[in-house]
Amino acid sequence: MHLWPGAGTGNSVVVRYALAVGVIAALTTPSSAAEIADARKLYLAGKYPECIAECGKALDANGVGVEWWILRAQAELATGKNADALRTAAAGLDHYENSLELRYVAYETLLVNDKPQIAEQVLASILGVAEAAPWRYGDASSRVTLGRAMLKSGIDARKVLETCYDVAKKSNPELPDAYLATGELSLLKHDYALAVDAFREAIKRAPDDPAAYIGLARGFDSNPEQASAALKKAMELNPNFVDGMLFQAENLIDREDYADAEVLLKKTLEVNPKDARAWSYRAVLAHLAAELSKAETYRDEALGGWKSNPEVDYLIGLKLSQNYRFTEGSAHQKKALAFAPDYLPAKIQLCSDLLRLGKEDEGWALATDVFKADKYNIFAYNLVTLHDIIGRFKTLETEHFQVRMDPTEAQIYGSDVLTLLTSARKKLTAKYDVVLPDTVTIEIFSQQKDFAIRTFGLPGGGRLSGRLLRPCRHGKQPRLARRPSRELAGHPLARILPHRHVDQDPQQNAALAQ
């Protein structure tokens, strides 16, 4: 399967794939299998240059064994040697055109070398050869790879789980990759309980794989102690594990520990100077520091390897929105969708942003569209369900406010809420010298889980309650002990007005960031 003449040189690219009856296979001796295992240990430990060197020696000696080509390309990708990885994948496919695993690695290398159209053709070829010759790809490893390719192609998640990952587990119960893939899919669909179970099974079979521990840490979404323990183990196994460092950086940004996050991101880029996610998070930090020129430079770096990568703007927008910058966040989600109109993570986050900005018709319609496209997306399911609950709320209105709340609570103290808000508006707009041209919409939830779903898309949220929909920039709401809703009614307005003041005086952004 010769994929692209002059791979990495910018020459014309032609894709073709064979459906030959014969299978190109390499018989590995026990000694070569042991050597591959040793090289893989170097990879798992983050000794990527050493791993690349060992793979090179083996390939120079005889070129036998598809695993050597796959491992070398993966190690090259891990260190940002993307052009080298592309050449490795192309050369490997000259020898092993029927390997689904190598084709999938080729797909990944093509993307980061800014060849997305060719990458999609290679992805389609995986599905094509598997459909044309299913008897050839019944082994567990091939089923896992086929499942990953199906997901990337937008095929139903349940079908992938049942026809690929579950089949792989039955075929080879000791294959760690089947459980890793199941965990990855579960995280993608926000099914954290299933993700934890899957990654625990992967760890039983591959206790030295840091990816399993990072997956486990992400699965412990609401259990910081267990997440920290899993993260610690991953970084002990591989101090250069980029996914682990990025997970740490995400959490530091969430805790507003921006200085330490920047240090960690720089360390990440020392391992892989071309990691798009690391540059995306640096762009977020620059945004939050009101260094817009730097933010644009870092975004350009993130898009350097793949100029239409939707994940870049998705990640930037996600973190901006998590810092209550919904206008900027939604703008980045729209950029991501301009690159890839069917990119569901951006659609889901844009839905959340629109609802936070008070653009409800558009937001609820998008939530419904996402749920229709992905029945297994918990975020979309929660929002569609919550829409019915909010539909039963009673709306109280004054000249400046629209308050939605439970009908029973509205009857008991709804008038008190309006009185408090009117008084707070008068005092706080004078204090911050700000004009609110829009009607402010406030929703008050009696159930914590409903508030958390409305705010974050998932149950939880700790001690947060009450939420503000307009004006467009939102203040971070106070983390207070639980108390009756009427006592919280004024807090969103008190928090939002300082930010609204900065909206009207952009020159103060940098000062506020300090």
VOGU-3710 file (C-alpha; in Angstrom, 3 decimals, decimal comma):
1> mhlwpgagtg> 0,000/0,000/0,000  1,999/2,932/-1,242  0,230/5,967/0,161  2,094/9,082/-0,779  5,164/9,488/-2,981  7,706/11,715/-1,292  5,927/11,596/2,071  6,473/14,798/3,996  7,940/16,640/0,997  4,767/18,324/-0,191
11> nsvvvryala> 4,652/16,353/-3,466  1,361/15,094/-4,883  -0,290/12,376/-2,875  -2,097/9,357/-4,267  -3,986/6,821/-2,187  -4,767/3,278/-3,274  -5,292/0,140/-1,321  -5,119/-3,473/-2,342  -7,541/-6,239/-1,570  -5,131/-9,017/-2,319
21> vgviaalttp> -6,099/-12,495/-1,218  -2,681/-13,141/0,193  -1,677/-11,694/3,533  1,707/-10,104/4,057  2,812/-11,380/7,423  6,006/-11,499/9,378  6,908/-14,420/11,556  8,624/-13,024/14,598  11,022/-15,194/16,520  10,935/-15,354/20,323
31> ssaaeiadar> 14,088/-13,250/20,436  12,621/-10,504/18,202  9,387/-10,499/20,248  11,479/-9,956/23,379  13,344/-7,117/21,700  10,075/-5,442/20,716  8,832/-5,803/24,297  12,003/-4,111/25,570  11,610/-1,265/23,086  7,991/-0,812/24,130
41> klylagkype> 9,103/-0,542/27,768  11,314/2,373/26,727  8,291/4,001/25,075  6,033/3,529/28,106  8,745/4,962/30,367  9,006/8,109/28,255  12,451/7,274/26,899  11,385/8,183/23,410  14,794/8,871/21,786  16,077/5,532/23,035
51> ciaecgkald> 12,947/3,817/21,736  13,360/5,413/18,301  16,998/4,326/18,217  16,137/0,708/19,096  13,433/0,601/16,438  15,876/2,023/13,911  18,461/-0,639/14,678  15,921/-3,433/14,267  14,558/-2,048/11,020  18,021/-1,436/9,618
61> angvgvewwi> 18,976/-5,011/10,471  16,096/-6,794/8,736  12,982/-4,583/8,498  10,866/-7,481/9,756  7,955/-6,941/12,133  5,101/-4,431/11,720  5,333/-3,636/15,438  8,700/-1,942/14,905  7,220/0,472/12,351  4,206/1,254/14,544
71> lraqaelatg> 6,280/1,798/17,683  8,821/4,000/15,933  6,107/6,220/14,415  4,369/6,509/17,793  7,606/7,514/19,526  8,310/10,077/16,816  4,816/11,537/17,231  5,328/11,701/21,009  8,365/13,949/20,513  6,929/16,184/17,785
81> knadalrtaa> 8,959/14,569/15,003  5,839/14,563/12,873  7,525/14,564/9,465  9,709/11,625/10,531  6,617/9,776/11,762  4,951/10,304/8,390  7,959/8,849/6,571  8,063/5,907/8,979  4,379/5,121/8,480  4,700/5,373/4,702
91> agldhyensl> 7,752/3,104/4,639  6,072/0,611/6,944  3,008/0,416/4,733  5,223/-0,459/1,798  5,916/-3,690/3,714  2,674/-4,192/5,647  -0,163/-2,743/3,595  -2,755/-4,988/5,251  -2,073/-3,850/8,815  -5,051/-1,879/10,165
101> elryvayetl> -2,948/-0,715/13,104  -0,286/0,769/10,833  -2,922/2,371/8,628  -4,421/4,032/11,690  -1,012/5,359/12,737  -0,633/6,655/9,176  -3,978/8,446/9,554  -2,744/10,147/12,730  0,572/11,170/11,162  -1,142/12,617/8,098
111> lvndkpqiae> -3,353/14,831/10,251  -0,459/16,419/12,146  1,372/16,944/8,864  -1,580/19,002/7,603  -2,856/16,419/5,142  -6,421/15,979/6,445  -7,971/15,008/3,109  -5,485/12,194/2,586  -5,932/11,195/6,227  -9,671/10,809/5,670
121> qvlasilgva> -8,993/8,623/2,639  -6,720/6,398/4,710  -9,389/6,249/7,432  -11,942/5,210/4,820  -9,529/2,560/3,557  -9,494/0,958/7,019  -13,256/0,553/6,917  -13,097/-0,540/3,295  -10,612/-3,370/3,642  -12,242/-4,590/6,868
131> eaapwrygda> -15,617/-4,765/5,140  -14,197/-6,411/2,021  -12,248/-9,073/3,917  -13,708/-9,429/7,438  -12,155/-12,878/7,861  -8,724/-11,258/7,715  -9,394/-8,816/10,546  -11,109/-10,929/13,177  -8,225/-10,758/15,664  -8,646/-8,624/18,781
141> ssrvtlgram> -6,090/-5,943/17,875  -7,671/-5,385/14,475  -11,147/-5,130/16,019  -9,931/-2,415/18,405  -8,307/-0,465/15,584  -11,411/-0,840/13,434  -13,508/0,466/16,324  -11,343/3,560/16,672  -11,593/4,185/12,932  -15,373/3,765/13,063
151> lksgidarkv> -15,647/6,338/15,852  -13,534/8,808/13,901  -15,875/8,219/10,958  -18,926/9,110/13,053  -20,355/5,616/13,405  -22,701/4,931/16,331  -20,852/4,486/19,628  -23,003/1,564/20,760  -22,250/-0,279/17,525  -18,523/0,298/18,028
161> letcydvakk> -18,683/-0,950/21,594  -20,678/-4,071/20,788  -19,186/-5,098/17,434  -15,565/-4,141/18,068  -14,486/-3,597/21,653  -16,688/-6,233/23,306  -15,808/-8,718/20,558  -12,101/-7,993/21,093  -12,426/-8,670/24,827  -14,094/-12,003/24,178
171> snpelpdayl> -11,527/-12,920/21,536  -8,553/-11,983/23,700  -9,543/-11,182/27,302  -5,964/-10,234/28,162  -5,539/-7,519/25,515  -5,115/-4,199/27,396  -5,922/-2,099/24,333  -9,522/-3,349/24,234  -10,106/-1,954/27,726  -8,199/1,251/27,001
181> atgelsllkh> -10,375/1,858/23,943  -13,536/1,183/25,957  -12,380/3,671/28,587  -11,599/6,299/25,966  -15,060/5,915/24,456  -16,676/6,142/27,894  -14,847/9,392/28,668  -15,912/10,779/25,311  -19,541/10,118/26,258  -19,081/11,358/29,862
191> dyalavdafr> -19,867/7,902/31,273  -17,306/8,114/34,060  -18,385/4,992/35,948  -17,882/2,810/32,877  -14,595/4,567/32,154  -13,257/3,796/35,638  -14,188/0,126/35,302  -12,550/-0,121/31,879  -9,291/1,564/32,886  -9,040/-0,570/36,019
201> eaikrapddp> -9,268/-3,658/33,808  -6,592/-2,202/31,529  -4,292/-1,627/34,511  -4,676/-5,262/35,571  -3,337/-6,291/32,163  -0,828/-3,472/31,624  0,285/-2,134/35,019  3,150/-0,164/33,440  1,068/1,794/30,927  0,683/5,441/32,058
211> aayiglargf> -2,217/5,982/29,625  -4,389/3,638/31,691  -3,719/5,628/34,862  -4,423/8,982/33,203  -7,651/7,552/31,838  -8,490/6,405/35,363  -7,710/9,880/36,733  -10,079/11,466/34,210  -12,713/8,915/35,114  -12,532/9,978/38,758
221> dsnpeqasaa> -14,140/13,281/37,757  -15,770/13,847/41,152  -13,139/12,152/43,329  -10,035/14,400/43,497  -8,109/12,136/45,882  -8,347/9,057/43,680  -7,700/11,134/40,571  -4,536/12,542/42,141  -3,331/9,070/43,108  -3,829/7,799/39,548
231> lkkamelnpn> -2,078/10,853/38,113  0,856/10,404/40,496  1,278/6,785/39,415  1,179/7,721/35,734  3,897/10,336/36,134  6,045/7,959/38,205  5,901/5,484/35,325  6,603/8,145/32,699  7,841/11,591/33,802  7,639/12,725/30,157
241> fvdgmlfqae> 4,041/11,657/29,607  2,461/14,577/27,761  -1,128/13,509/28,457  -0,338/13,473/32,163  1,265/16,910/32,140  -1,657/18,328/30,183  -4,111/16,837/32,684  -2,183/18,581/35,447  -2,136/21,846/33,499  -5,910/21,697/32,948
251> nlidredyad> -6,474/21,351/36,675  -4,070/24,185/37,483  -5,952/26,452/35,079  -9,232/25,434/36,705  -7,768/26,369/40,105  -6,587/29,710/38,663  -2,973/28,749/39,347  -1,872/30,235/36,058  1,831/30,644/36,820  2,342/26,965/37,639
261> aevllkktle> 0,224/25,972/34,645  2,499/28,000/32,357  5,607/26,330/33,824  4,099/22,889/33,239  3,040/23,717/29,686  6,565/24,848/28,857  7,853/21,540/30,226  5,309/19,709/28,073  6,558/21,514/24,983  10,118/20,499/25,803
271> vnpkdaraws> 8,985/16,893/25,268  6,780/17,617/22,259  7,302/21,121/20,815  4,394/20,623/18,418  1,688/19,440/20,773  -1,423/21,365/19,719  -3,139/20,985/23,093  -0,249/22,521/25,009  -0,188/25,536/22,690  -3,967/25,816/23,004
281> yravlahlaa> -3,736/26,019/26,789  -0,986/28,627/26,516  -3,388/30,628/24,343  -5,977/30,333/27,115  -3,524/31,673/29,705  -2,662/34,594/27,434  -6,363/35,369/26,991  -6,925/35,331/30,734  -3,964/37,698/31,183  -5,446/40,017/28,512
291> elskaetyrd> -2,389/39,417/26,291  -4,400/39,037/23,105  -1,453/39,255/20,723  0,266/36,373/22,526  -2,982/34,430/22,548  -3,223/34,682/18,777  0,435/33,692/18,365  -0,045/30,608/20,539  -3,204/29,663/18,636  -1,231/29,888/15,396
301> ealggwksnp> 1,395/27,572/16,897  -1,333/25,127/17,910  -2,629/25,092/14,334  0,862/24,882/12,842  0,830/21,148/12,171  -2,832/20,894/11,179  -4,350/24,192/10,118  -7,972/23,031/10,333  -7,721/21,140/13,623  -11,079/21,724/15,394
311> evdyliglkl> -9,714/20,611/18,768  -7,598/23,759/19,073  -10,447/26,256/19,153  -12,611/23,803/21,072  -10,073/23,613/23,904  -9,443/27,362/23,941  -13,159/28,089/23,987  -13,872/25,442/26,619  -11,391/26,881/29,090  -12,495/30,467/28,432
321> sqnyrftegs> -16,096/29,481/29,104  -15,086/27,646/32,262  -13,651/30,990/33,334  -17,035/32,645/32,621  -15,941/34,226/29,338  -18,828/32,849/27,343  -18,784/35,377/24,522  -15,141/34,662/23,704  -15,644/30,943/24,337  -18,588/30,677/21,955
331> ahqkkalafa> -16,613/32,535/19,267  -13,917/29,865/19,410  -16,477/27,042/19,218  -17,833/28,645/16,052  -14,297/28,697/14,637  -13,923/24,999/15,475  -17,200/24,225/13,719  -16,092/26,243/10,701  -13,190/23,769/10,431  -15,368/20,693/11,097
341> pdylpakiql> -19,156/21,280/11,070  -19,892/17,878/12,625  -17,349/18,132/15,463  -19,624/17,200/18,377  -17,478/18,446/21,310  -17,613/21,980/19,879  -21,339/21,694/19,176  -22,004/20,598/22,742  -19,911/23,387/24,263  -21,452/25,987/21,959
351> csdllrlgke> -24,865/24,802/23,095  -23,833/25,376/26,716  -22,364/28,802/25,891  -25,485/29,957/24,059  -27,666/28,964/26,995  -25,370/30,846/29,371  -25,571/33,902/27,106  -29,357/33,832/27,144  -29,625/32,805/23,481  -32,062/30,123/24,471
361> degwalatdv> -33,893/29,319/21,254  -30,602/28,701/19,483  -29,081/26,862/22,450  -31,972/24,480/23,072  -32,301/23,750/19,353  -28,609/22,863/19,209  -28,953/20,604/22,272  -31,756/18,742/20,522  -29,668/18,394/17,342  -26,706/17,018/19,297
371> fkadkynifa> -28,919/14,513/21,101  -30,414/13,345/17,802  -26,906/12,898/16,370  -25,539/11,173/19,470  -28,072/9,351/21,636  -25,322/8,287/24,043  -24,109/11,789/24,889  -24,952/12,305/28,550  -24,448/16,071/28,333  -27,051/16,466/25,585
381> ynlvtlhdii> -29,436/14,022/27,270  -29,253/15,953/30,540  -29,945/19,274/28,841  -32,874/17,959/26,815  -34,359/16,463/29,999  -33,777/19,675/31,963  -35,506/21,682/29,239  -38,750/19,978/30,210  -38,200/20,887/33,885  -37,487/24,536/33,109
391> grfktleteh> -40,594/24,572/30,924  -42,650/24,122/34,101  -41,030/27,112/35,868  -43,025/30,230/36,655  -41,677/33,485/35,188  -41,725/36,694/37,247  -40,988/39,952/35,446  -40,187/43,568/36,213  -38,799/46,335/34,024  -35,226/45,080/34,469
401> fqvrmdptea> -35,519/41,420/35,483  -36,952/38,131/34,346  -36,835/35,508/37,105  -37,657/31,850/36,526  -38,235/29,572/39,476  -40,251/26,689/40,828  -43,965/27,647/40,896  -44,379/26,727/44,564  -41,324/28,760/45,620  -42,448/31,640/43,426
411> qiygsdvltl> -45,744/31,776/45,263  -44,031/31,788/48,662  -41,254/34,334/48,193  -41,120/35,345/44,534  -42,057/38,937/45,314  -39,204/39,102/47,851  -36,746/38,035/45,141  -37,890/40,814/42,811  -37,675/43,394/45,583  -34,162/42,313/46,514
421> ltsarkklta> -32,981/42,338/42,896  -34,432/45,785/42,235  -32,678/47,163/45,304  -29,397/45,428/44,414  -29,511/46,766/40,868  -29,912/50,341/42,048  -27,054/50,162/44,553  -24,594/48,098/42,520  -24,939/49,893/39,181  -24,180/53,123/41,029
431> kydvvlpdtv> -21,226/51,568/42,844  -19,636/50,232/39,651  -20,814/53,094/37,413  -22,231/50,690/34,853  -25,264/50,649/32,574  -27,185/47,426/31,988  -29,022/47,812/28,676  -30,413/44,272/28,694  -33,035/42,625/30,782  -31,240/40,330/33,219
441> tieifsqqkd> -32,580/36,789/33,319  -32,073/34,726/36,462  -33,039/31,116/37,064  -33,318/29,739/40,584  -33,131/25,968/40,983  -34,403/24,212/44,085  -32,462/21,052/43,140  -28,663/21,246/43,108  -28,408/18,618/40,370  -30,606/20,671/38,044
451> fairtfglpg> -28,460/23,755/38,566  -25,293/21,758/37,882  -26,740/20,313/34,665  -27,805/23,787/33,506  -24,362/25,195/34,279  -21,976/22,339/33,519  -24,104/19,812/31,621  -23,526/17,160/34,281  -24,839/16,608/37,824  -22,609/17,891/40,614
461> ggrlsgrllr> -21,426/21,453/41,124  -20,731/21,273/44,821  -21,966/24,359/46,624  -22,906/26,485/43,618  -26,518/27,579/43,158  -28,481/30,184/41,252  -27,321/31,288/37,814  -27,269/34,370/35,625  -28,050/34,233/31,903  -27,605/37,835/30,808
471> pcrhgkqprl> -25,733/40,161/30,353  -23,208/38,292/28,286  -20,219/38,223/30,617  -20,774/36,271/33,795  -19,184/36,609/37,183  -18,028/33,600/39,081  -20,800/32,816/41,502  -20,028/32,575/45,225  -19,189/29,245/46,770  -21,515/29,452/49,739
481> arrpsrelag> -22,888/26,990/52,225  -26,383/25,778/51,350  -29,090/28,228/52,384  -32,604/29,142/51,210  -32,765/30,290/47,588  -34,147/33,740/48,501  -30,870/34,601/50,250  -28,920/33,891/47,070  -31,053/35,884/44,679  -28,846/38,985/44,754
491> hplarilphr> -25,495/37,226/44,506  -25,315/36,673/40,723  -25,998/40,358/40,122  -23,392/41,375/42,714  -20,802/39,187/41,013  -21,547/40,132/37,428  -21,463/43,918/37,630  -17,680/44,302/38,112  -17,172/42,237/34,948  -19,777/44,256/33,086
501> hvdqdpqqna> -17,867/47,370/34,093  -14,725/45,951/32,482  -16,721/45,095/29,342  -17,499/48,780/28,984  -13,905/49,821/29,620  -11,659/47,272/27,822  -8,487/49,125/28,807  -8,987/47,852/32,347  -8,775/44,202/31,252  -5,042/43,908/31,880
511> alaq> -5,332/45,588/35,276  -8,116/43,225/36,293  -6,062/40,228/35,152  -3,341/41,282/37,582
//
